[in-house]
Structure formats: C-alpha cells, structure tokens
Amino acid sequence: MSFDKTMMRSNPNFKFKEIIRDKTEALGNHCQLDVFQKENGQVIMICANFDMQSNERDYHISLIDLSTNQEIKSIPSDQRIMSIRYFQDPKTKKNYFTTSNHKAKIAVYDLDDDCKCIFETETKYELFIYTNLMIFDEDKKYVVTSSIGSNNMTKVYNIDSKELKDLNSTKDLTVFYMEYWRNEKGAENEKHNIIHCAKNKVVVTSYPADKAYLTNEVGEEEPYIQAGCLFKKGGVDHFMFACTYGIVRILNLESKQQVYNITHTHGQVHFFGIIWWNEHYLLLNDMQQSRFTVFAIDDGFRKHGKILCPEMSILRKDPQNPKNILVELTNNKKMKKVIHPKYGECLITIGTDWKARLYVNRDIEAQDLE
C-alpha cells in the first residue's frame, strides 16, 4: 500500500528524529525514494544507495525495514539509479516498483516475488530518464517513460507483450516528473491520462488517444517544473505544480481551469516536492531555503504563515570535542509521507548530503503510538 493518498489525521508539524541512511542518492531533481506498507504491516523504504569501493561507487537498490532501519534486500545495479517509484495494481493488489538508470534503462520489479525483475529494456533515449510510472488497465500492465533532449517523446511499454507505443503528442517535451490521472468522466480512449511536468509547461496527454487534454504554460523561459501532486478538493481532481522560479499553480483537471497562481519573490525559491498531507493541507518542499511551507486547501489555498520544521539545519555536538557545536545543513530535496511503525505520521526526506532523515510529528502523542 502506498501512503501517497493516505489522509493523515494530524496537522503537519515536524521535528527531526533520526538519520535512517547515510549514503542515499539524491541526484538532481530525481525521485529516488519511495515507501510502502506490506499486508503484514511491515513498512519498507526503497531507495538508491551506494558504497565507496576503490574510489568507485557500487550502485544498488536498497529495501529498508523502517522498524529497525536495517537493509533487508539489496539489488545491484551497473549504473547510477535515477528514479525509483512504487505502484500497486488496484485490482490484484500486487506490488511493484520501477527504476531507471543513468543509461536510460527502465526496469520493473515484483515486490511480491522476492523483487524479481519482470521487465527491463533499453529505451534508446539520448540521455537518462528523469521519471517513470505504471498504468494498470484491467489485466494489462504498462510502464511509461520519458526523457530529456530533442526528438524525445513519451514511451508506453506493455510489460507482458513488450509492445511499445510512442506518444507523438509529447514530442520534444523535456519531462522531469509524471503522474497518472484516471478521468472517470472522459471518453473510453481518454480515461487514462499522463500528466507531464516539463521545462516550462504542464501537459496532460490522453492514452491511447495520444492527444493533449490540457496544457498550462508558465512562460517562454525555462523555469523547470520539477514538482507535482494530484489531490482532491470537494471530490474534484486537482493538480498542483511548482517550479524553480517560485511559481505555484493549481489546475482543476475536470474543468481544465487554472484556479490558483502565485509567484514567490522572497529570495530564491527552489521547489523540489509536493505532498498531499490530508484533506486540509498541501506541503511544498523548498530545497533552496531548507524549509517546508504549507497551503490550506479548504481556505482558498491560503499559504499557511507557519514555517514547518525549523530544525532543517540540525545542531549537533562534535564527538571529538563536545564543546564544539556542528551545524548540519540538510537541504532536503525529496520527501515522502509515511505512517511509521514506531512514530506514527512522519516525513522521510533525502538531502543533498545523501542522508535519509526521519521527521516525526509533534502533534502525535507518544501514548497514541503504543
């Protein structure tokens, strides 16, 4: 089970708890972290990891049991991992995760079969893949990829038949992030939609119709839209996205209307992630200023005045000299919400220092977790 659509009962109010891993990849704007819960209640973090051996990196994918922070599975990789994402088939409830690497290879792993690789292919992209996703349609499974560079377009692979379909409507899109949106009110060939967060626009493409359902541009320059999130307001599907220039917008996917638009001007802002915390709040991760900000869904998307998690710069005693205080700048780039087996509703982040951190919620009382 994914926690992405789990509605947390607490308000977002975090403090740093512990470091989960010391050497977790946080390259560029890529999604190299995901979390899921098994049927037995075990909560697992999937991340890209590396070891330093002979001045070279030994790349691998790690599965971490969050109750102990111990690695329970390691999958070797011959290249740097660029993205990791978890998916569950809504019909069969089977669990999968996808990866892409620095050489534009895409792979799908079956989590219910000891992480067996069930699909792997070279995509023939000129450059590496920033993002990918899975689509489930009746008994068929698809993996969707996109890349950067000229003449690229989104590719949809049937995992079982290996059939490939290029989406011509996405030609020359440099895509940094993708989401899947099922349009229940759309025509049969437009129910499946891929939301592309590209350099300077968001494009929603219907599959298999292969046509643009919705396009929203943010300007002629390249602000790099690197964060997006699907959520519901009043039972209606919305999509929030943000970019490196501090632009934040919200689209009503059913009416195709832009319902929110703001440009942050208070210094350099660099949004790298968005989380739908619950029916009241959306969280944005500002990597440049090392902080989280929150938007109130039920108050006209008003920006909450409180800056979350002030411990983004963590003070530590120097183990060599206890009189010295070390300042550890986290610069968190990626984040995932999770119901932790010990601490309840929490946030996991990966920083530019390669550390995976756990932030606990101040609003969750210890006795509630026992």
N, C-alpha and C positions, 0 to 999 in steps of 0.2 A: 504494500500500500504506500502510495506517495502522500507526503504531508502538504503538498502544494495547495490543495483545495480544502484542507482541514481548517475549520473555523476555530481559532484559538479563543478560549474563554477569558483570558487575561488581556489587559491593556499592554502594549509594548513599552517596557520599562526595564532596561537591561543593565547588568553589571558583569564584568569579566569574571570567569570562574577558573578556567584551566586551558592549557595547551594540549590539544589532542594528538597532533603530529608535528614534528619539527621540519620535515622535508616533504612538503606537499606542493605540487606545481601550482603556480598562479601566473601563468604566462599571458601577457596581453589582456584582451578582454574576453578570453575564452571561458567556457563553463566546464571546469574540471572537477566538479564536486556535485554529488547528489546523495540523498538519504532516503531510505525506505524502511518499512516495517514488515517483517515476515509474519505468517499466520500464527506462529508460536509466541509472538510478542517481541522477538529479538529485533533491535533497531540497528541497522547497518549503514555505515557511511562508505560510499565508493569514491575514491579519489585517485588522481595520478600521483605517482610517487617516484622517487629516485634515490639511489645510493651512489656515493662518490667512490669509485674504484679506479685506481691507476690514472687519476686526473680525468677520467671519463665518467659520464653518467650511465648508470644501469637503470634503464627505464622500466617501470612496471605499474600495473594497476593494483591497488590495494583495497581490500574489503575489511573494514574495521568494525568490531563489535563495540558499540558505544557504552555498554555497561561496564566494560573493562578497558576500553581504549586499546585493545590488542588486535593485531592483524590476524584474521582467520583465513584469508586467502590472498595469494599473490599470483598475478598473471603477467608473465614477462612480455615486453614489447621491444621491437628492434628500433623503434623511433619514438621521439617525444610525443606524448599524448596531448592533443589539442582540445578535445572536448569529451565529456562523459555525461550521459543522461540516462535516467531510469524511467521505465514505462511499464504499465500493467495493462494487459488485454482486458477490457471491460466485460467481455463475455466469458472468457475462460478463467480469468483471474491469474493467468500465468504472468510471471515476472521476467523482465528483460532489461538489459542496459546496452547502450550503444557507445561506441568510441570512434574517434577519428584521430589520425596521427599526422605528423609533420610532412609525410609524403603523400597526403591526400588519400589514404586508405581508410575505408569505413568498415566497421565490424559490429556484429550483433551477438550478444551472449545471453544464454538461457540460464537465469539465476536459479531455476528450479531443477536444473540438471547439472549441478556442480560447475556452473559457469562455462558450459560447453559453448564454443563458438559455432553458431548456426548459419552465419552469413559473413562473408568477407570478400571485398573486391577493391581493386584499384580504380578510382573514379576517373582518372585521366585529366583531372583538373591541372592547370598550370601551377597553381600554388595550393597551400594547405587549406583544409576545411575548418572554418570557424565554428560551425554549428551543424546539428542534425536533429531529426526527430523521427518518431514512428507513428504510423497511422494504422488503425485496425478497422477492417470493413468486413463484417460477417466472419467468414473463415479465412480471410486473406490478411496478410501482414505486409506492410510496406515500410521501408526506411527511406527517408528523404534527406538529401544533402544539398549543400550549396557552398560556394567558394568565393574567392576574390579574383580580380583581374578581368581583362576584356574577353568577350565572347563566351563568358560563362553563363550557365543557366541552371535552374534547379533541376535535380535529377531525382526521379522516384523509382525505386527498385522494388519489385515483388520478391520478397525474401525466399519464398518457396520455389517459384518458377525461374527466378533470376532475370525476369523480363525487366527492361529498362524503358522509361519514358522521360524524355526531356520536356520541360515546360517552356515552350517558346516565348510565352508572355513575360518570362523573367530574364530574358537575355540582357547581359551586361550589368546585372544587379550585383553589387558587392555586398553580400549579406553577412551580417555579424551575429544575428540571432533570429531564430524561427520559433513560432508556436503553431499548434494545431487548433483550429476552431471548427466545431461542427455546427453548421447553420441548420437548425431543425426546421426553419420556415422556408428554406431555399428549395429550388428545383432539385430533382433527383441527382443530376450531374453537377450540382453546385453545393451539395451538403458538406462535402469535405473542403476545407479551406486552409491554406498555408499562409500564415502571417509572416512577412519578411521585414525585418528591421535592417535597412540598408544604410548607405552613406548619408544620404540627405532626405530620405523618404521612407515611409512605411507602405508596403504594397501587399494587399490581401488577394491571393490568387486562388480561384476555384479549381478543384480537381475532381474528375478528369476533364472538366470543361476547358481548362487551360486558358482562362481569361481573367483579367483583373476585375475583382469585385469592388475594390476600394483602393484609392491611392491618396496619401496625405504627404505633401512635401513641406519641408521646413526651410527651404531656401536654396539658392544656387551654389553656395559654398558647401564644404564637406564637414558637417558637424559630427558625423559618426554616431548614428543611433545604435547604442550598444546595450540597451536595457528595455525590456518589455514585460508586460504582465496582463493576463486575462483575469477579469473579475466580473462579478455581477452586482448591479445596483437596481433594486426594485424588480428583480427577476429578469433583467435585461442584460445581455452580454456587452461588456465594455473592454477596451484595451488601452492601457496606459503605457506610454513610452517616453524615454528620456535620452538625452544625448550629451556630448562633451561640452557643448556651449551653454549648458544650463537650461535648455528648452525642455519643458514638460508639457505633454499634451494627453488628452483622453478622448477616445473615439467611441461613440455609440455604434456598435457594429450592425445593429439591426436597422437603424435609421440612416446610417452612413454619415452621420453628422459629427463634427468636432464640438465637444461640449466643454472642454477646458483647455486653456493655453496660457502659459506663463513662461517668461524668460528670467532666470535668476541673474542678477547683476552684481551681487555682493562678492566680488572677488572671483577667482577661477573655480568653476564647479565642474566636476567630472563624475557623472552618474554611471555606475557600473552594474547596478542591480536593483530590482523592484520585487517586493514581496506583498502578496495579498494576505495580511495578517488575520483579519476576520472581517465580518460584515461592516465594521466601523472604520477600519484603518488600513492604509497602504503605507509600506515602508520603502523609502528610497535610500540607497547607499551612495554617499558622496565620497569617493575614494580620495580625491584631491585634498579635501579638508578633514579627512578622517573622522567622519561623523555619520549618523543616521538622522534622517528627518522623516516626519510622518504627515500624511494627508488624511483628513477626516472625510470619509465617503458620504456620511449622512449629514454633512454640514456644508454642502456645496463644494466639496473637495478643498475646504479651507486648510491651509498649511498650519499644522499644529505649532504653537510657539515654543514647545519644549524640544531641546536638542537631546536626542536619546544617546545613552551610553557614553557618558563623559570620560570613561576610562579607555578611550580609544588610544590614548598614549599612556601606557602602563608603567608605573613606577616600581622598580624592584631593587632590593638590596644586592650590592655586589658580593658574590660568595667569597671572593678573595679578600675583600675589605668591607666589612659590614657598615663602616661609617660612610661609605660612598653609596649614592643612590643612582641606579642606572635608569635611563629613560628609554623605553622600548616603543618606538613609533610603529603602529600596526598597519596603517594604510590598507585597510581591508578592501578587497576587490570583489570577492564573491561571497554570497550569503545564502543560507537555506534555513527555513524554519523546521523545527523538529519537536516531537514530544519525547523528551529524553527519558530513558528508563529509570534514572535516579532523580532528575531535577525538574521534570515536567516540561512546560512550554519554554523552549530555548531557541537560541540562534547560533548557527555554526557559520564561521567565516574563514576565508583564506586571505592572507595578507601578502604584500609584495616581498615580505621576508620569508615566504614559503611555509609559514606556520599556519596550521589549522587550529582555530580557537573556539571555545565554547563560552557563550554568554548566557547567564541564567536570568530569569525574570524576577524582579524584586516583588512583584505582586503575588507570586505563588508562595504561600506559606509552607514551611518545612513539614508541618504535620499533615498537610494535604497530600504529600508525596509518599507517606509511609503506608 
